[in-house]
């Protein structure tokens, strides 16, 4: 009998369930949607059995634990809190828990890739099944338009109010004006958020907001952006 998979990550806090009860499914890889400069993952357009077409994000490596003031008790905790897969899964778990899945591209569940589907044969690979966002011509949507900017800014403030620090705001992480990648995120409650000096923690929260404004400057270099962005008021989570 095939074992039923549990929700992940296996630490207190937000989590999401597997895409199927066993976290296994037949996948047809259609198109590589990832960017050549991506370091943490690949994103593929896939067809999953009779369920439809999705975006599948395959996480490849762990993040650094450089911000921790003291070591965690076990090596498993580093994976549970700091690996790109679990970092992203905790963020999506918080969005689902607080009924705010509108703040990002929607995630449906995780999968365990079979040996035939894996990129790295040294260890099992987990992947996240997400909504495939398409443009008006039916192709894969990318980036954003000027009409998206105000909502993008509101979404980023909404993420911070939920205790989600993205730490990776750039153009390639947006699809049709929605964030797609939380592989470096810290989601409360999180050891990194607990162990940083308040001064530096404040700079981390503000870093996402500055990064968003820098994104606009880079994207519209020598062009006028008419949208006014109001700096969020009140304490960070």
Order of alpha helices (4+ residues) and beta strands (2+ residues): beta-beta-beta-alpha-alpha-beta-beta-alpha-beta-beta-beta-beta-alpha-alpha
